[in-house]
Amino acid sequence: MKILSKVLFAVLLFSSISATAFAALTLTAWPTTSTVDISAGAQTAYPGLEPSGLAWHSGLNKLLLVGDEGQLLTMNTDGSSVTLYQVGGDLEDVTVVDPASNFVYLADEGSATVGARILKYDLSTRTVAQIWDVSGLMPELNGLGMEGLTYADGYFYAGYQYNGKIYVLDLSGTTAVKVKDFAGLSGSGYTDLSGLHYRDGYLYALYSNVMAIIDMNGEVKMTYSVVGTDQEGLALGADGNGDGDADMFIAEDSTGKVYDYDNFPIYGWVAPAPTPEPTPVPVDPDADGDGVLASLDCNDSDPKVSSLQNYYVDADLDGNGSSTATATQFCSATAPSGYSAIHTDKYDTISNAGVEVSNDGVDNDGDGVVDEHNTVALNGYHPYFSTLDVNSSSSKKIIGYWGLKNGEIGVRYADWSVYRYQAFVGKTNTATKVSLVSGTGYLKVTLSGKSVTLNGYTGVAK
């Protein structure tokens, strides 16, 4: 849909281009004057239709026409025998890939809630079979978005009204991949690209009252001054008798008209008849062979990773990231140094991976039991506190201790892990007594008149 004039486009987007840039573009007069309005049947099928794109379907021997309110119509070249399909969206152009199939492809400019898309539409079932999101390439800006679409030799060519460029897209997969782009007439200050058509090695690009014929390398070969107003779609019909001309169909948005211009010279502007250029070579390989194209792969040299992964700060380097850390993304199959893929560590200044921490509701040691006491027999020493110097370490690392039955004691460390140690051997219901040796990490344990001094970080007797 046209929103701004060509001149206003130039002011907004190409303010550095002087007014003489427009005058420098040599325009050839529109080469045919015989014209017929063929829009009556389409307007009857959908009153108020705003035509925005055209294509020739050689398999059906029909014109395809789309409208701004999501309509797709098929009709004869004289405008008769109209069939209406209500697809939805803001349709701006249409193209055909395989004339023998039931599928056509539609350019949906999108809206504030749905971005630009290319739709594969099944005429036989009246359903959308596939969607490619192209909003990242051609977002709607200031009401200007994707306006043209055509197909040639394995690639789709999409026109972007915001900047006047033509994007070459590979839609062979589920994601649209940009191969390259053409400047078209944007270098001459024309950005109002509103329609595209392909025929025999050349693109026909419709701008505001100008049509450019562009080869498959992006070189502008010819420019015509187009008659009419608010032209939004174009298509060449069949060259029925092989004389090098065909009907050129032009759709006008504001008037609601579709015009048939007879005997448009397909090859009259160049001799000999053009030979199609080689098919563009994709610049989007899959170097690591992981099935993800380079443009979508964060590291196309490593098959083990193709997308950014979440990792969390692991300050104590125990392999468990902080439970309060915000994820940092790295293109790496393994966690970088100082990070971890898991983040359940509530005490990330203390190396305690695999140690059960009380009252955190997490099975830290992975034994299927939550918040139980640790024992040296089953779990080994605490990986951090057991390394401290028991003579010089502050006793504040031990925040609790108590006696248990059968000669055992319990000790709570600064990460709230609880360890049980065996001070005496034997069964008794009498609880041991425990006291901290001041200024050290030693614990004095007494039971039935016997005493032993234990390393409070390992439970080993002094």
C-alpha positions in Angstrom: 0.0 0.0 0.0 1.4 3.4 -0.9 1.8 5.7 2.0 4.2 8.5 0.9 5.1 9.9 -2.5 8.4 9.3 -4.2 9.6 12.8 -3.4 8.8 12.4 0.3 10.7 9.1 0.3 13.7 10.8 -1.0 13.5 13.5 1.7 13.1 10.9 4.4 15.6 8.3 3.3 18.0 9.9 0.8 18.3 13.5 1.9 21.8 13.6 0.6 20.6 13.1 -3.0 19.9 16.3 -4.8 16.8 16.9 -6.9 18.9 16.6 -10.0 19.3 12.9 -9.2 15.8 12.3 -10.5 16.4 14.3 -13.6 19.5 12.3 -14.4 17.4 9.1 -14.8 16.6 8.8 -18.5 13.0 7.6 -19.0 11.7 6.0 -22.2 8.1 6.7 -23.0 5.6 4.0 -22.2 5.7 1.8 -25.3 2.0 1.1 -25.7 -1.1 3.2 -25.8 -3.8 0.6 -26.3 -5.4 0.0 -22.9 -8.4 -1.7 -21.5 -9.8 -1.5 -18.0 -10.4 -5.2 -16.9 -11.2 -4.6 -13.3 -15.1 -4.6 -13.4 -15.4 -8.3 -12.5 -12.9 -8.1 -9.7 -14.7 -5.1 -8.2 -18.0 -7.0 -8.4 -16.4 -10.0 -6.6 -15.0 -7.8 -3.9 -16.5 -4.2 -3.9 -13.9 -1.6 -2.9 -11.0 -3.9 -3.8 -7.6 -2.1 -3.7 -5.4 -4.0 -6.2 -1.8 -4.3 -5.0 -0.1 -7.1 -6.9 -0.4 -9.2 -10.1 1.1 -12.4 -11.6 0.5 -14.5 -14.7 -0.3 -18.2 -14.0 0.6 -20.0 -17.2 -0.8 -23.3 -15.9 -4.2 -21.9 -15.3 -4.0 -19.4 -18.1 -5.2 -16.8 -15.6 -4.2 -13.6 -14.0 -3.6 -13.6 -10.2 -4.6 -10.5 -8.4 -4.2 -9.6 -4.7 -5.7 -6.8 -2.6 -4.7 -4.9 0.6 -7.4 -6.6 2.7 -6.2 -10.1 2.1 -8.0 -11.0 -1.1 -6.6 -13.3 -3.8 -8.5 -13.5 -7.1 -8.0 -15.4 -10.3 -9.5 -14.2 -13.6 -9.2 -14.3 -17.4 -7.1 -11.7 -19.1 -10.2 -9.8 -20.1 -11.3 -9.6 -16.5 -14.0 -12.3 -16.7 -14.5 -15.5 -14.7 -13.3 -14.1 -11.4 -12.8 -16.5 -8.4 -12.2 -14.9 -5.0 -10.1 -16.4 -2.2 -10.1 -14.6 1.2 -6.6 -15.3 2.5 -6.3 -12.5 5.1 -3.4 -10.2 5.9 -2.1 -7.2 3.9 -1.3 -8.9 0.6 1.0 -6.8 -1.7 2.1 -9.2 -4.4 1.8 -12.8 -5.7 4.0 -15.1 -7.7 4.0 -18.7 -9.1 6.8 -21.2 -8.7 5.4 -24.3 -10.4 2.5 -23.7 -12.9 1.6 -27.3 -12.7 0.9 -27.2 -8.9 -1.9 -25.8 -6.8 0.4 -23.5 -4.9 0.9 -19.8 -5.2 3.2 -17.5 -3.1 1.9 -14.3 -1.5 3.7 -11.3 0.0 2.0 -10.3 3.2 3.3 -6.9 4.3 2.2 -7.6 7.9 0.8 -5.3 10.5 1.7 -3.9 14.0 1.1 -7.4 15.5 2.2 -9.6 12.6 5.5 -9.0 10.8 6.2 -9.3 7.1 5.7 -12.9 5.8 5.7 -14.9 2.6 2.8 -17.4 2.4 2.6 -20.6 0.4 -1.1 -20.8 -0.4 -3.0 -23.9 -1.8 -5.7 -22.9 -4.2 -7.3 -26.3 -4.1 -7.8 -26.4 -0.3 -7.9 -22.6 0.3 -5.4 -23.0 3.1 -1.9 -21.6 3.9 0.6 -24.5 3.7 3.7 -22.7 4.9 4.9 -19.4 6.2 8.3 -17.7 6.1 9.0 -14.8 8.4 10.8 -12.0 6.7 10.1 -9.3 9.2 13.8 -9.1 10.2 14.8 -8.3 6.5 11.8 -6.1 5.6 10.1 -4.7 8.7 7.3 -2.2 8.2 8.8 1.2 8.9 6.7 4.4 8.6 4.0 2.3 7.0 6.4 1.0 4.3 7.3 -2.7 4.0 7.5 -5.6 1.5 5.6 -4.7 -1.6 6.9 -6.9 -4.4 7.4 -10.6 -4.9 8.4 -12.8 -7.9 10.2 -16.0 -8.5 13.1 -17.0 -10.8 15.4 -20.0 -11.1 15.2 -21.3 -7.5 15.0 -17.9 -5.7 12.4 -15.4 -4.6 12.9 -11.7 -5.3 11.2 -9.4 -2.8 10.9 -5.6 -3.2 11.2 -3.4 -0.1 9.3 -0.1 -0.4 11.1 1.4 2.6 14.5 1.6 0.8 13.7 0.5 -2.8 16.0 -2.5 -2.7 15.3 -6.0 -4.1 16.2 -8.9 -1.8 17.1 -12.3 -3.2 15.8 -15.0 -0.9 16.3 -18.8 -0.6 13.0 -20.3 0.8 14.1 -23.9 0.3 14.1 -24.5 4.0 11.8 -23.5 6.8 13.7 -20.2 7.3 14.1 -17.4 4.7 17.8 -16.9 3.9 19.0 -13.7 2.2 21.4 -14.5 -0.7 22.1 -10.9 -1.7 20.3 -7.7 -2.7 20.0 -5.3 -5.6 19.9 -1.5 -5.3 17.4 -1.3 -8.2 16.6 2.4 -8.7 17.2 3.3 -5.1 20.6 4.7 -6.1 18.8 7.2 -8.2 16.5 8.2 -5.4 13.5 6.0 -6.1 12.4 4.0 -3.1 8.7 3.5 -3.8 9.2 -0.1 -5.1 5.7 -1.5 -5.4 5.7 -4.5 -7.7 8.0 -7.1 -9.3 7.7 -9.5 -12.2 10.2 -11.9 -13.8 10.4 -12.9 -17.5 13.2 -14.6 -19.4 16.2 -13.4 -17.5 15.0 -10.0 -16.4 13.2 -8.4 -13.5 10.5 -5.8 -14.2 10.4 -3.5 -11.1 7.6 -1.0 -10.7 8.3 2.3 -8.8 6.3 5.5 -8.6 5.4 6.1 -12.3 8.6 4.4 -13.4 9.3 0.8 -14.4 12.9 -0.5 -14.5 14.1 -3.6 -16.3 16.9 -5.1 -14.4 19.2 -8.1 -15.2 19.9 -10.9 -12.8 23.1 -9.2 -11.7 21.2 -6.1 -10.6 22.1 -3.9 -13.5 19.3 -1.5 -14.7 19.0 -2.0 -18.4 15.9 0.2 -19.2 13.6 2.6 -17.5 10.0 3.5 -18.7 7.7 6.3 -17.7 4.6 4.4 -16.6 1.1 5.8 -17.4 -1.6 6.0 -14.7 -1.4 6.6 -11.0 -0.5 4.7 -7.8 0.6 1.7 -9.7 1.1 -1.3 -7.3 1.4 -4.4 -9.4 2.5 -5.6 -12.8 2.6 -8.8 -14.8 3.3 -9.8 -18.4 0.9 -12.2 -20.0 1.7 -14.9 -22.5 3.5 -14.2 -25.7 0.9 -16.2 -27.6 2.3 -15.9 -31.1 6.0 -15.7 -30.4 6.4 -12.2 -31.8 8.2 -10.8 -28.8 5.4 -8.8 -27.2 2.7 -9.6 -24.7 0.0 -7.9 -22.7 1.3 -5.9 -19.8 -1.1 -5.7 -16.9 -0.9 -2.9 -14.3 -2.8 -2.7 -11.1 -3.6 0.7 -9.5 -4.3 0.9 -5.8 -6.1 4.2 -5.4 -8.4 3.8 -8.4 -9.1 0.1 -7.9 -8.4 -0.5 -11.6 -6.5 -3.1 -13.5 -5.4 -2.2 -17.0 -4.3 -4.3 -19.9 -1.7 -2.6 -22.1 -1.6 -4.5 -25.4 1.6 -5.5 -27.3 4.2 -4.5 -24.7 7.6 -5.2 -26.4 9.3 -7.9 -24.3 12.5 -7.8 -26.3 12.1 -4.6 -28.2 14.5 -2.6 -26.0 17.5 -4.9 -26.4 19.0 -7.1 -29.2 19.4 -10.0 -29.3 16.8 -11.4 -27.0 18.3 -11.7 -23.5 19.9 -14.8 -22.2 19.1 -15.6 -18.5 22.0 -14.8 -16.2 23.4 -17.7 -14.1 21.5 -18.5 -11.0 22.8 -16.6 -7.9 25.1 -18.7 -5.8 24.0 -18.8 -2.2 26.5 -17.1 0.2 25.0 -19.1 3.1 26.8 -22.4 3.4 26.7 -25.0 6.2 30.4 -25.4 6.7 30.2 -27.6 9.8 27.5 -29.9 8.3 25.2 -29.7 11.3 22.1 -28.9 9.2 22.1 -25.2 10.2 22.9 -22.6 7.6 25.8 -20.1 8.3 23.4 -17.1 8.6 21.6 -19.0 11.4 24.5 -20.7 13.0 26.4 -18.8 15.7 29.5 -21.0 15.0 29.5 -22.6 11.5 32.9 -24.3 12.2 31.6 -26.4 15.2 28.9 -29.0 14.5 28.3 -29.3 18.3 26.8 -25.9 18.6 24.6 -23.8 16.3 22.8 -21.5 18.7 23.7 -19.4 21.7 23.6 -21.3 25.0 22.7 -20.1 28.5 25.5 -20.2 31.1 25.7 -18.9 34.6 28.4 -17.3 36.7 30.2 -19.9 38.8 32.3 -17.7 41.1 33.6 -20.6 43.3 34.4 -22.8 40.2 32.7 -25.8 41.6 30.8 -26.6 38.5 27.5 -25.2 39.8 26.5 -21.7 38.9 24.9 -19.2 41.2 21.1 -19.6 41.7 20.7 -15.9 41.5 22.8 -15.2 38.4 21.3 -14.0 35.2 22.1 -16.2 32.2 24.9 -15.1 29.9 24.8 -16.5 26.4 27.9 -18.0 24.7 28.2 -19.8 21.4 29.8 -22.8 23.0 28.9 -26.4 23.5 30.6 -26.4 26.9 30.6 -23.8 29.7 33.4 -21.3 29.5 35.7 -21.0 32.5 33.9 -19.3 35.4 30.5 -20.4 34.1 28.2 -23.4 34.4 25.2 -24.7 32.6 23.4 -25.4 35.9 22.6 -22.8 38.5 21.4 -24.1 41.8 24.2 -22.9 44.0 22.9 -20.6 46.8 26.4 -20.2 48.2 28.6 -19.4 45.1 31.5 -18.2 47.1 32.0 -21.7 48.6 33.1 -24.7 46.5 30.5 -27.3 47.4 29.4 -29.1 44.3 27.8 -32.4 45.2 27.4 -31.4 48.9 23.8 -31.6 50.2 22.8 -28.2 51.5 20.1 -28.1 54.1 16.8 -26.2 53.7 17.3 -25.2 50.1 14.8 -27.7 48.7 17.4 -29.0 46.1 18.8 -32.5 45.8 22.4 -31.2 45.6 24.2 -34.5 45.6 21.8 -36.2 43.2 21.0 -39.2 45.4 17.2 -38.7 45.3 16.9 -37.4 48.8 16.5 -33.7 49.5 18.2 -31.8 52.4 19.6 -34.8 54.2 22.8 -34.7 56.4 26.1 -35.5 54.7 28.3 -38.2 56.1 32.0 -38.8 55.4 31.4 -42.5 54.7 29.0 -41.8 51.9 30.0 -38.4 50.5 33.6 -37.8 51.5 34.9 -34.6 53.0 33.5 -31.2 52.2 35.5 -30.0 49.1 36.1 -26.5 50.6 36.0 -26.6 54.4 38.1 -29.8 54.6 41.0 -27.9 53.0 41.1 -25.1 55.6 43.9 -24.9 58.2 42.1 -26.0 61.3 44.6 -24.1 63.5 44.4 -20.7 61.9 41.0 -20.7 60.2 38.3 -18.6 61.9 35.8 -20.7 63.8 33.1 -18.6 62.1 33.2 -21.1 59.3 31.5 -23.5 61.7 28.1 -21.9 62.5 26.6 -24.7 64.5 27.5 -28.0 66.3 25.6 -30.5 68.5 25.9 -33.9 70.0 24.0 -37.0 68.8 23.5 -40.5 70.0 25.8 -43.4 69.4 28.9 -41.2 69.7 28.1 -39.0 66.7 28.1 -35.2 66.3 26.6 -32.8 63.8 28.4 -29.8 62.4 26.9 -27.0 60.3 29.1 -25.0 58.0 28.8 -21.5 56.5 27.0 -22.8 53.4 24.4 -24.5 55.6 25.6 -28.0 54.8 25.4 -30.4 57.8 28.0 -33.1 58.3 27.8 -36.0 60.7 31.0 -37.4 62.2 31.7 -40.5 64.4 33.6 -39.4 67.5 33.1 -42.7 69.5 32.2 -46.2 68.5 29.3 -47.9 70.3 25.6 -47.8 70.7 24.3 -45.5 73.4 21.3 -43.2 73.9 23.5 -40.7 75.7 24.2 -37.7 73.6 27.7 -36.6 73.2 28.7 -33.1 74.4 30.5 -30.8 72.0 32.3 -27.5 72.4 34.5 -25.4 70.1 38.1 -24.8 70.9 38.4 -21.1 70.9 40.2 -19.5 67.9 40.4 -22.8 66.0 38.3 -25.1 64.0 38.7 -27.9 66.6 35.8 -29.5 68.4 36.1 -31.1 71.9 33.7 -34.0 72.1 32.9 -35.8 75.5 30.9 -39.0 76.1 30.7 -40.9 79.4 33.8 -39.2 80.8 35.9 -39.8 77.7 37.0 -36.8 75.6 38.5 -36.5 72.1 39.4 -33.4 70.0 38.3 -33.6 66.4 39.1 -31.5 63.3 35.8 -29.7 62.9 36.2 -29.7 59.1 37.0 -33.4 58.7 35.9 -35.2 61.9 39.5 -36.6 62.2 40.9 -36.9 65.7 43.7 -34.6 66.7 
